[in-house]
Amino acid sequence: MRFAALCHPSQWQVRTRSTVAAALVVTVGMSLACGATLLVLFHTLRGSTQAAAAVRANQLAEQLRNDSPADLDPGLLATDGQVGVIQIVDRRGAVMAASAGAPATPLVSRSVTPPESVSLGRVQLPGSAGDNWVTARGADSPSGPVTVLVGGAREPVETIVGTVALLLGVGGPPVVILVAWATYLLVGGALKPVERIRSRVASISTKQLDERVPVPPTGDEIARLAETMNEMLARLESGHLAQRRFVSDASHELRSPLAAISTALELAHARPEMLDLALLDDSLIPEATRMRELIEDLLLLARADEQQLGGRADDVDLDDVLGAEKSRLQGHPGLTVQASISPVRVTGDKRQLVRMVRNLADNAARHAHGVVELQCRREGDNAVITIADDGLGIAPDQRERVFDRFVRLDASRARDAGGSGLGLAIVTEIVAAHRGTVTISDRIGGGACFTVTLPADVDSYVSADPSR
């Protein structure tokens, strides 16, 4: 059964299939070409032979105008490689003159009136004299009307065609073998880089994602395949490193509140009298809340990785969301909140959009020196949210990086200032799930400005301006 499966063409290697296909194509092509060549050669030689017979018949007819058949030039009655037989026949069917070796009886029984010329086709001569393509020409002679019969020899034509066919038949197989051998070598050479790529990829494990496959210097499809494989390995390496960094950062972030809770519980277990409201308020509840929020953030990012955000389709008034954030931030001591809020509505998950606005507002409040600006407006078919602070701002080369997970750019964004480094990562995931964009720019007067653009709800939105 195994041998039968290997004999099936679908189980062959690419090299074998290419070689067999090339051999079959060359065999069929050469067969058709040889057949066409032989056919053209045969028709050409036959036409030449029949033309030579017609010319000889015309020459004899011209001489018979003045000479009787017995007085004809012997040279005109001689045969050669094309003219095989000649007869001069009178009206009664008697042969009055003939070439050497011609039969005593007429080649055909047909009489042709002058100056008519007729091709009578193939005529088999008696005995072993062979066959000819006979041309009949009517002529007037001093002894009366006669019919000139000239036969073009068929045997030389068949001999030449047979010899050419034999040469083609003998020379064809070596050509097919040569093509198959060359194809086998060329395909094998072309597939060597692919085999090297396969071997290298097979040897790469999760611990060796920094390795790359060799890129041949040919610049062809295989080189582009190698480049694509290297790009894929680079993405896998980046994703693997990000995953390891994510796990490490998550473990580090969870370790701190868990350690604080464990320490407080151990203290309470050793000294029960220490378990009072101060311990609960200062250690257990804040650290448990911090750990719960971190776990919720991680679960939200996990859902984002599985494309499970943005499933709800609520009508969300962003002006109400920004108004609530304004009221909340005004309770921060030493913080001035400046707001410019216009009515605008979007469709999406209300809890996620509120989470997105709150994360941006908390980020602005955490890094502001004293001013936070909240704006909400409609621009065309989009809803635009702008949240800015008068803090140190974000360098242009760091503006993409701040949306990564567990990223803190400097001491001003350290853990002591609040936050786990997931807030802006959650923002970008929520915005992407709602088919929007988030960008960072410089605030006029100094600081950072976050701008979120979302598709507005065109159908349900009602402008505050009744003239619109």
C-alpha positions in Angstrom: 0.0 0.0 0.0 2.9 2.4 0.8 4.5 1.7 -2.5 1.3 2.3 -4.4 0.8 5.6 -2.6 4.3 6.7 -3.5 3.7 5.7 -7.1 0.8 8.2 -7.3 1.8 11.5 -8.9 0.4 13.4 -6.0 2.9 11.8 -3.7 5.9 12.7 -5.8 8.3 15.5 -4.9 8.2 18.8 -6.7 11.5 17.9 -8.4 10.1 14.6 -9.8 6.8 16.1 -10.9 8.6 18.9 -12.7 10.9 16.5 -14.4 8.1 14.2 -15.5 6.0 17.1 -16.7 8.8 18.6 -18.7 9.6 15.2 -20.3 5.9 14.7 -21.2 5.6 18.3 -22.6 8.7 17.9 -24.7 7.7 14.4 -25.9 4.2 15.6 -27.0 5.7 18.8 -28.5 8.3 16.9 -30.5 5.8 14.4 -31.6 3.5 17.1 -33.0 6.5 19.0 -34.5 7.9 15.8 -36.2 4.5 14.8 -37.5 3.9 18.3 -38.9 7.5 18.3 -40.4 7.0 15.0 -42.1 3.6 16.0 -43.5 5.0 19.3 -44.8 8.0 17.4 -46.3 5.8 14.8 -48.0 3.5 17.4 -49.5 6.5 19.5 -50.7 8.3 16.6 -52.3 5.1 15.3 -53.9 4.3 18.8 -55.3 7.9 19.1 -56.7 7.6 15.7 -58.3 4.2 16.4 -59.9 5.5 19.8 -61.1 8.5 18.1 -62.7 6.2 15.6 -64.4 3.9 18.4 -65.7 7.0 20.3 -67.1 8.2 17.2 -68.9 4.7 16.6 -70.3 4.6 20.2 -71.7 8.1 19.8 -73.2 7.0 16.6 -75.0 3.8 18.2 -76.2 5.7 21.1 -77.7 8.1 18.8 -79.6 5.3 16.6 -80.8 3.9 19.6 -82.8 6.7 19.1 -85.3 8.0 15.6 -84.7 6.2 12.3 -84.7 6.5 10.1 -81.6 9.2 8.0 -83.2 11.4 11.0 -83.9 11.3 12.5 -80.3 14.5 13.5 -78.7 15.6 10.5 -76.5 16.6 12.9 -73.8 13.0 13.9 -73.3 12.1 10.2 -72.8 14.8 9.6 -70.2 13.8 9.2 -66.5 15.4 10.7 -63.4 14.9 11.0 -59.7 11.5 12.7 -60.2 10.2 11.4 -63.6 9.7 7.7 -63.3 7.9 6.7 -66.5 6.8 8.3 -69.8 4.4 7.0 -72.5 3.0 8.5 -75.8 -0.4 6.9 -76.4 -2.5 7.3 -79.6 -6.3 7.4 -79.7 -6.6 3.7 -80.0 -4.6 3.1 -76.8 -1.4 1.9 -78.5 1.9 3.0 -76.9 3.8 4.8 -79.7 6.9 5.8 -77.6 7.9 5.2 -74.0 10.8 5.6 -71.6 13.1 2.7 -70.8 11.4 0.2 -68.5 7.9 1.5 -69.1 5.1 -1.1 -69.4 3.9 -2.1 -72.8 0.3 -1.3 -71.9 -0.9 2.3 -71.3 -0.7 3.6 -67.7 -4.3 4.7 -68.0 -6.9 4.2 -70.6 -8.0 7.8 -70.7 -7.4 10.0 -73.7 -6.9 13.7 -73.3 -7.7 16.2 -76.1 -5.2 18.9 -76.9 -4.1 21.2 -75.2 -5.8 19.9 -72.0 -3.6 18.8 -69.1 -5.0 16.6 -66.3 -3.5 15.2 -63.1 -4.7 11.6 -62.8 -3.3 11.0 -59.2 -1.5 7.9 -58.0 -1.3 5.0 -60.5 0.2 1.6 -59.5 2.4 0.1 -62.2 2.3 -3.6 -63.0 4.6 -5.9 -61.2 7.4 -4.3 -59.1 7.7 -1.2 -61.2 6.3 0.9 -58.3 3.7 3.6 -58.5 3.6 7.2 -59.8 1.6 10.4 -59.8 0.6 10.5 -63.4 0.0 13.7 -65.4 -1.8 13.4 -68.8 -1.3 16.1 -71.5 -3.1 16.2 -74.9 -0.9 17.0 -77.9 -1.2 17.2 -81.7 1.5 15.4 -83.7 2.1 14.9 -87.4 0.7 11.4 -87.0 -2.5 12.6 -85.2 -3.6 13.5 -81.7 -1.8 11.7 -78.9 -1.8 11.6 -75.1 1.4 12.2 -73.2 1.5 10.3 -69.9 4.3 11.3 -67.5 4.5 9.7 -64.0 6.3 11.3 -61.1 8.1 8.7 -59.1 6.6 8.2 -55.6 9.2 5.8 -54.2 12.0 8.4 -53.8 9.6 10.7 -52.0 8.6 8.0 -49.6 12.3 7.0 -49.1 13.3 10.6 -48.2 10.3 11.0 -45.8 11.0 7.6 -44.2 14.7 8.5 -43.7 13.8 11.8 -42.1 11.2 10.0 -39.9 13.9 7.5 -38.8 16.3 10.3 -37.9 13.7 12.2 -36.0 12.7 9.0 -34.2 16.3 8.2 -33.2 17.1 11.8 -32.2 13.9 12.5 -30.2 14.5 10.3 -27.1 18.0 11.7 -26.4 16.5 15.2 -26.6 13.7 14.2 -24.1 16.3 12.6 -21.8 18.5 15.7 -22.0 15.5 18.0 -21.2 14.5 15.8 -18.3 18.0 15.7 -16.9 18.4 19.4 -17.2 15.0 20.0 -15.6 15.9 17.7 -12.7 19.1 19.6 -12.1 17.7 23.1 -12.5 14.6 22.4 -10.3 16.8 20.8 -7.7 19.1 23.8 -7.7 16.2 26.2 -7.5 14.7 24.3 -4.5 17.9 24.2 -2.5 17.3 27.6 -1.0 13.7 26.5 -0.1 15.2 23.4 1.6 17.6 25.6 3.5 14.7 27.8 4.6 12.7 24.8 5.7 15.6 23.3 7.6 16.3 26.6 9.4 12.6 27.1 10.3 12.4 23.5 11.6 15.3 24.2 13.9 13.9 27.4 15.3 12.1 27.1 18.7 10.5 29.7 21.0 14.0 30.1 22.6 15.6 31.0 19.2 13.1 33.4 17.7 16.0 35.8 17.1 17.3 33.5 14.3 16.5 34.3 10.7 16.4 32.2 7.5 19.0 32.7 4.8 17.9 35.1 2.0 19.4 34.1 -1.4 20.9 37.0 -3.4 18.7 36.2 -6.4 15.9 38.7 -5.8 13.3 36.3 -7.1 10.2 34.7 -5.6 12.3 32.5 -3.3 14.2 35.5 -2.0 10.9 37.3 -1.3 9.7 34.1 0.5 12.7 34.2 2.7 12.2 37.9 3.4 8.6 37.2 4.3 9.6 34.4 6.6 12.1 36.7 8.3 9.4 39.3 8.7 7.1 36.7 10.2 9.8 35.5 12.6 10.4 39.1 13.6 6.7 39.5 14.4 6.7 36.2 16.3 9.7 37.3 18.3 8.2 40.7 19.0 4.9 39.1 20.1 6.7 36.5 22.2 8.8 39.1 23.9 5.7 41.3 24.5 3.9 38.3 25.9 6.8 37.5 28.3 7.1 41.1 29.2 3.4 41.3 29.8 3.4 38.3 32.0 6.4 39.6 33.9 4.9 43.1 34.4 1.5 41.6 35.4 3.2 39.4 37.9 5.2 42.3 39.3 2.1 44.6 39.5 0.1 41.9 41.3 2.9 41.0 43.6 2.9 44.3 45.4 -0.7 44.5 46.5 -0.7 40.8 47.2 2.4 41.1 49.4 0.8 44.1 51.3 -2.4 42.1 51.9 -0.4 39.0 53.0 1.7 41.1 55.3 -1.4 42.7 56.9 -3.1 39.3 57.3 0.0 37.8 58.8 0.2 40.7 61.2 -3.4 40.3 62.1 -3.0 36.6 62.6 0.0 37.0 64.9 -1.5 39.9 66.8 -5.3 39.9 66.5 -5.6 43.1 68.4 -3.9 44.8 65.4 -6.9 44.0 63.1 -8.7 47.3 63.4 -10.3 49.8 61.0 -7.0 51.6 60.5 -5.4 48.4 59.1 -8.4 47.7 56.9 -8.6 51.3 55.6 -4.9 51.8 55.1 -3.7 48.4 53.9 -6.3 45.7 53.1 -9.0 47.6 51.3 -6.8 49.9 49.2 -4.5 47.0 48.2 -7.4 44.7 47.4 -9.1 47.4 45.4 -5.9 48.1 43.5 -5.5 44.3 42.8 -9.1 44.0 41.7 -8.7 47.0 39.3 -5.5 45.6 37.9 -7.2 42.2 37.3 -10.1 43.9 35.6 -7.7 45.8 33.4 -5.9 42.6 32.4 -9.2 40.9 31.6 -10.3 43.8 29.5 -7.0 43.7 27.5 -7.4 39.9 27.1 -10.9 40.4 25.6 -9.4 43.1 23.3 -6.8 40.6 22.1 -9.6 38.2 21.3 -11.5 40.9 19.4 -14.4 40.8 21.9 -14.6 44.6 22.6 -17.2 46.9 21.2 -20.0 44.3 21.0 -22.7 46.5 22.5 -24.5 49.2 20.5 -25.7 51.8 23.0 -26.6 55.4 22.2 -23.9 57.3 24.2 -24.1 61.0 24.7 -20.4 62.0 25.0 -21.3 65.4 26.3 -22.9 63.8 29.3 -19.8 61.6 29.8 -17.5 64.6 29.7 -19.8 66.6 32.0 -19.6 63.8 34.6 -15.8 63.7 34.3 -15.7 67.5 34.7 -17.7 67.3 38.0 -15.5 64.4 39.3 -12.2 66.2 38.5 -13.4 69.5 40.1 -13.2 67.6 43.4 -9.4 67.3 43.1 -7.7 69.9 45.3 -5.4 72.3 43.5 -6.8 71.3 40.0 -8.5 73.7 37.6 -10.8 72.1 35.1 -11.6 74.0 31.9 -14.4 72.5 29.8 -15.8 73.2 26.3 -18.5 70.6 25.7 -20.9 70.4 22.8 -23.7 67.9 22.3 -22.6 64.8 20.3 -23.7 61.2 20.3 -22.0 58.0 19.2 -23.0 54.3 19.1 -21.0 51.9 21.2 -20.5 50.2 24.5 -21.3 52.9 27.1 -19.2 51.4 29.9 -16.2 51.1 27.8 -16.5 54.6 26.4 -16.9 55.9 30.0 -13.8 53.9 30.9 -11.9 55.4 28.0 -12.7 59.0 29.0 -12.0 58.3 32.7 -8.6 56.8 31.9 -7.6 59.9 29.8 -9.0 62.2 32.5 -7.1 60.4 35.3 -3.9 60.4 33.2 -4.3 64.2 32.6 -5.0 64.9 36.3 -2.1 62.7 37.4 0.4 64.7 35.3 -1.1 68.2 35.3 0.6 71.0 37.2 -2.8 72.6 37.8 -5.0 72.7 34.7 -6.9 70.0 32.9 -8.9 70.8 29.7 -11.9 68.8 28.5 -13.4 69.3 25.1 -16.1 67.5 23.1 -17.3 68.6 19.7 -18.6 67.3 16.4 -16.6 67.7 13.2 -18.4 66.5 10.1 -19.4 62.9 10.7 -17.0 62.4 13.6 -17.1 63.0 17.3 -13.9 64.5 18.7 -12.8 64.4 22.3 -9.8 66.4 23.5 -8.3 66.0 27.0 -5.2 68.0 27.8 -3.0 68.9 30.8 -0.4 71.5 31.5 2.2 69.0 32.6 5.6 68.1 31.1 4.1 66.8 27.9 5.3 63.7 26.0 8.2 63.7 23.6 7.3 63.0 19.9 9.4 59.9 19.8 7.6 58.4 22.8 4.0 59.1 21.7 3.5 55.7 20.2 5.2 53.9 23.1 2.9 55.3 25.8 0.0 53.2 24.5 2.0 50.0 25.1 1.1 48.0 28.2 2.9 48.6 31.5 4.8 51.6 30.1 5.9 54.4 32.3 8.1 57.0 30.6 9.7 58.7 33.6 9.5 59.3 37.3 6.5 61.5 36.9 4.6 58.4 35.7 5.9 56.1 38.4 3.7 53.7 40.3 3.7 56.0 43.3 1.9 58.6 41.3 -0.9 56.1 40.7 -1.8 53.8 37.8 -0.4 50.5 36.6 0.7 51.5 33.1 -2.4 49.9 31.5 -4.7 52.9 31.3 -3.6 54.2 27.9 -3.3 50.7 26.6 -6.9 50.2 27.5 -7.8 53.6 25.9 -6.3 52.6 22.5 -8.0 49.2 22.6 -11.4 50.7 23.3 -11.0 53.4 20.6 -9.9 50.8 18.1 -12.9 48.6 18.9 -15.2 51.6 18.2 -13.5 52.2 14.8 -11.8 55.4 16.0 -8.3 56.9 16.4 -6.4 58.4 19.3 -3.4 60.7 18.8 -1.1 62.8 21.0 0.0 66.4 20.4 1.4 69.3 22.3 -1.0 71.5 24.2 -0.8 75.2 23.5 1.0 76.7 26.4 2.8 73.4 27.3 1.7 69.9 28.2 0.1 66.9 26.4 -3.1 66.8 24.5 -4.9 63.5 23.7 -7.4 63.6 20.8 -9.9 60.8 20.3 -11.9 60.7 17.1 -15.0 58.4 16.8 -17.7 58.0 14.2 -20.7 60.1 15.3 -24.2 58.7 15.3 -25.5 60.6 12.3 -29.1 59.2 12.4 -29.9 59.9 16.0 -27.8 63.1 16.6 -29.7 66.3 16.9 -27.8 69.5 16.6 -28.2 72.1 19.3 -28.5 74.7 16.6 -32.2 74.6 15.3 -31.2 76.3 12.0 -29.0 73.3 11.0 
